[in-house]
Amino acid sequence: QVQLVESGGGLVQPGGSLRLSCAASGSIFIAYDMGWYRQAAGKQRELVAFITSGGNINYADSVKGRFTISRDNAKNTGYLQMNSLKPEDTAVYYCNADRTFLGKRYDYWGQGTQVTVSS
């Protein structure tokens, strides 16, 4: 199994930047697809971005051109670089790792890190 720990959240002014990290342990991270999700107060959890084990990337329309997802498999770590932050980006951000092996799905989540964009 995989354990995931997010870090890098905090309070930032509109227009500012943050970089979130997702540290993985317990298995071989390179074999997993990795995604970032967020959940704002009173709203459902939504996909922000994901990157497959092969390096294919997708972004939600709301963050295209502002956020960048990446991974460093040698460090077992994923990243989300967030630029030009807006108040509507305020949410708890979660890291996810997903893999299907021999017909069985393995899906893991981190504990989340709070991002607040405010003056």
Secondary structure, DSSP 8 states (H G I E B T S, - for coil): --EEEEE--EEE-TT--EEEEEEEESS-GGGSEEEEEEE-TTS--EEEEEE-TT--EEE-TTTTTTEEEEEEGGGTEEEEEE-S--GGG-EEEEEEEEEEETTEEEEEE---EEEEE--
